[in-house]
Structure formats: structure tokens, C-alpha cells
Amino acid sequence: MPGPTPEQVTAWRVTGHRYKLIAARIAGWAEGKERGTVLPDNEFFGIDASASTYKRAKRFLVSQGVLSTNDGPFQVA
């Protein structure tokens, strides 16, 4: 599955939804990373949000083809 376009990522930033702001930040980090690179801790991204908000962002990115998980840590897809 191809990842999101730059326009989609920009649109996520302006929605006002915290999980999409986090998703945009993570997508930017993931760009150019090798497949299987494990996602760093939430604090790395510098957005004050609950663990559940970060989890929602990560699951959103799985649906967008940016991240994957196989009952383990989230990683670059």
C-alpha cells in the first residue's frame, strides 16, 4: 500500500485533531527510514498528548501504510 501524499500529511496538520497532528509528525519522521525501523517513544515527537491519543495516531498510520505492527512494536511499513 502506498503511503500518504505530502498534501495529505499537510491536511492532517490543519484538522485540529491532535492524533492527526501526531500522525503527521510521525509520518515525517518515517519518511526515508528503512522498513522495520522501530518507532521511538512518544516523548521523541514532542507533542503533549495522552498515550491513547498516540496509540490512535499510530493505528491511523497503520491504515495509511506508514506503520505496521505484528503484535509487537510499531515500525516503519
trRosetta pair geometry for C-beta under 8 A, 3 or more apart (Angstrom, degrees):
i j d omega theta_ij theta_ji phi_ij phi_ji
1 65 3.6 -140 103 -93 106 130
1 77 7.7 -18 60 140 97 145
2 65 6.2 91 91 101 21 162
3 27 7.3 149 179 -149 122 106
3 64 6.6 52 -151 141 62 90
3 65 4.9 -140 -89 97 53 103
3 66 5.2 81 -133 -83 109 72
3 77 7.6 154 -80 68 100 114
4 8 4.0 -118 -174 83 108 134
4 9 5.4 128 112 -51 127 83
4 12 7.9 23 164 -25 165 129
4 27 6.3 -29 47 -145 123 149
4 64 5.1 -11 -45 179 105 125
4 65 7.6 161 -29 55 64 94
4 66 6.7 -24 4 -56 98 113
5 8 4.8 103 53 1 75 99
5 9 7.3 -141 95 -2 43 85
6 9 5.6 -54 -149 37 36 112
6 10 6.3 40 152 -20 67 104
7 10 5.6 -52 -149 36 32 113
7 11 6.4 36 151 -21 64 104
8 11 5.5 -54 -151 34 33 114
8 12 6.7 40 149 -26 64 99
8 64 7.9 172 135 -148 142 130
9 12 5.6 -45 -154 25 35 116
9 13 7.1 40 149 -23 61 99
9 24 5.0 122 -172 -132 81 86
9 27 5.2 -143 -115 96 121 145
9 28 7.0 126 -178 -57 144 82
10 13 5.8 -51 -160 25 37 115
10 14 7.1 14 154 -6 66 108
10 24 7.7 104 -80 -135 20 131
11 14 6.3 -70 -152 42 35 100
11 15 6.8 54 152 -50 67 96
12 15 6.0 -40 -156 -2 35 118
12 17 7.8 -74 -165 63 70 103
12 20 4.0 -147 -166 174 87 101
12 21 7.0 179 141 -73 87 32
12 23 5.5 -97 -178 82 149 109
12 24 4.3 176 92 -61 119 106
12 27 7.7 100 46 14 155 142
13 20 7.4 -137 -62 128 23 95
13 21 6.0 76 -129 -115 53 69
13 24 4.7 66 -66 -88 82 179
15 20 4.8 22 46 72 135 154
15 21 7.8 -141 52 -48 90 75
17 20 4.2 67 80 11 105 109
17 21 6.9 -175 91 -12 53 83
18 21 5.5 -53 -150 33 36 114
18 22 6.4 35 152 -16 67 104
18 47 7.3 158 -169 160 92 127
18 49 5.3 156 161 -109 130 131
18 53 5.4 -23 108 -166 120 137
19 22 5.6 -51 -150 38 35 112
19 23 6.2 41 148 -24 65 105
19 49 7.7 152 -78 -176 56 156
19 53 5.3 -140 -78 -170 85 77
19 54 7.8 -165 -122 -82 79 18
19 56 4.3 -56 -124 100 145 113
19 57 4.3 -160 -166 -67 76 80
19 60 6.3 120 146 -8 114 144
20 23 5.1 -45 -142 35 38 118
20 24 6.4 44 154 -23 64 98
20 57 7.2 -170 -70 -114 22 92
20 60 7.2 -95 -92 135 65 167
21 24 5.8 -49 -152 31 30 112
21 25 6.7 29 149 -17 61 105
21 47 6.4 160 116 -134 110 153
22 25 5.7 -56 -151 36 34 112
22 26 6.2 30 153 -16 68 107
22 45 6.4 75 -145 132 81 153
22 47 5.4 -144 -91 67 86 153
22 49 6.2 -83 -61 31 134 157
22 53 6.6 129 -7 138 152 95
22 54 6.0 -132 179 -110 158 61
22 57 3.9 -72 93 -94 115 166
23 26 5.8 -56 -145 40 31 109
23 27 6.1 34 155 -23 66 107
23 57 4.3 -153 -59 -159 78 92
23 58 7.9 -162 -98 -61 80 29
23 60 5.2 -56 -95 89 142 127
23 61 5.4 -178 -141 -59 95 98
23 64 7.6 95 -175 14 127 149
23 66 7.8 129 -169 46 88 155
24 27 5.7 -52 -144 35 29 113
24 28 6.5 32 154 -20 61 104
25 28 5.9 -54 -154 33 30 112
25 29 6.6 30 149 -18 63 105
25 45 4.9 105 125 -161 135 113
25 46 7.8 -143 -164 53 153 84
25 47 6.4 -179 8 -26 162 129
26 29 5.5 -53 -151 36 36 113
26 30 6.1 33 153 -21 69 108
26 39 7.0 1 -148 -137 115 121
26 45 6.4 -35 -68 -100 76 142
26 57 6.4 132 4 143 138 119
26 58 7.1 -141 -159 -92 176 68
26 61 6.0 -74 98 -68 131 159
26 66 7.1 110 117 133 100 140
26 67 7.3 -19 146 -49 130 125
27 30 5.7 -55 -143 38 31 111
27 31 6.7 48 154 -40 62 94
27 61 6.5 -162 -70 -120 88 118
27 64 7.7 -40 -95 104 124 143
27 66 5.2 -75 -109 -130 84 154
28 31 5.9 -38 -155 7 32 116
29 33 7.3 17 140 -30 66 134
29 40 7.8 -101 174 22 152 108
29 44 7.9 79 -118 125 157 118
29 45 7.2 -91 -33 -98 144 95
30 33 5.3 -86 -157 28 47 123
30 37 7.6 168 -132 72 72 119
30 39 7.9 -29 -81 -98 102 90
30 61 7.8 141 -11 -173 157 138
30 66 5.4 110 80 -179 162 99
30 67 7.0 -115 -97 -69 154 78
30 76 4.9 159 -150 -112 100 101
33 37 4.3 -93 165 37 119 154
33 76 4.6 -165 97 -66 116 162
34 37 5.2 114 64 -41 73 106
34 76 6.8 128 91 71 37 140
35 75 7.8 71 176 139 52 107
35 76 5.6 -131 -123 104 35 96
35 77 6.6 -30 -133 139 91 22
36 75 5.3 -3 -152 162 30 139
36 76 6.5 -37 25 60 23 85
37 75 6.1 155 73 -162 36 87
37 76 4.5 26 47 8 90 121
38 73 5.0 25 -145 111 107 140
38 74 7.5 108 -157 82 62 50
38 75 5.1 -48 -97 -99 47 93
39 58 7.2 -164 57 -119 178 120
39 67 6.7 3 -55 -124 131 126
39 73 6.5 -160 39 161 86 101
39 74 4.4 -2 10 90 136 99
39 75 6.3 -138 -18 -90 80 35
39 76 7.6 141 -63 -44 76 66
40 44 3.8 39 112 -14 130 164
40 45 7.7 158 80 -37 105 79
41 44 5.4 124 67 -17 66 99
42 45 6.3 -61 -172 29 47 106
42 49 7.7 -120 -178 67 126 89
42 51 6.8 -128 -33 -112 163 65
42 54 4.6 -50 -114 -110 123 163
43 46 7.4 49 175 -70 48 43
49 53 4.0 -96 164 81 119 141
49 54 6.0 142 95 -47 113 80
50 53 4.7 103 57 1 77 100
50 54 7.3 -140 99 0 45 84
51 54 5.7 -54 -152 38 36 112
51 55 6.3 39 149 -22 67 106
52 55 5.4 -50 -145 36 35 115
52 56 6.4 41 152 -23 64 101
53 56 5.6 -49 -150 32 32 113
53 57 6.6 35 150 -19 63 103
54 57 5.6 -53 -151 35 34 113
54 58 6.4 33 153 -18 67 105
55 58 5.7 -54 -147 37 32 111
55 59 6.4 31 154 -17 65 105
56 59 5.8 -55 -147 38 30 109
56 60 6.3 36 151 -23 64 105
57 60 5.5 -53 -151 34 31 116
57 61 6.5 28 152 -17 64 105
58 61 5.6 -54 -149 37 33 110
58 62 6.7 42 148 -24 64 97
58 67 5.9 -60 -163 76 76 164
58 69 7.8 53 154 -32 116 133
58 74 4.9 -90 -163 -91 128 160
59 62 5.4 -43 -152 26 38 116
59 63 6.8 36 150 -15 63 101
60 63 5.8 -58 -158 37 34 110
60 64 6.4 24 147 -13 67 112
61 64 5.3 -57 -141 44 39 110
61 66 4.1 -67 -173 63 98 117
61 67 4.3 59 114 11 112 109
61 74 7.8 69 78 -168 122 133
62 65 8.0 54 179 -61 28 20
62 66 7.5 -85 -67 56 24 71
62 67 5.1 -60 -73 82 64 89
62 68 6.2 106 -128 -104 88 36
62 69 6.5 -57 -97 12 132 95
62 74 7.5 -108 -65 -131 103 105
62 77 7.5 131 -128 -58 55 132
65 77 5.6 -136 -180 90 53 152
66 76 7.4 -63 165 -139 61 63
66 77 6.0 127 124 21 15 114
67 74 4.8 -2 -176 -174 133 105
67 75 6.6 136 -156 70 78 29
67 76 6.6 -66 -109 -107 58 29
67 77 5.6 126 175 -29 5 98
68 74 7.4 149 74 -154 30 61
68 75 5.9 -33 64 68 78 81
68 76 7.6 9 20 115 87 20
68 77 4.1 111 -27 -97 101 88
69 72 6.1 -161 -163 61 79 57
69 73 6.8 -130 -123 111 98 23
69 74 5.0 -48 -70 -97 112 57
69 75 6.9 134 -85 16 59 76
72 75 7.8 8 97 -16 104 113
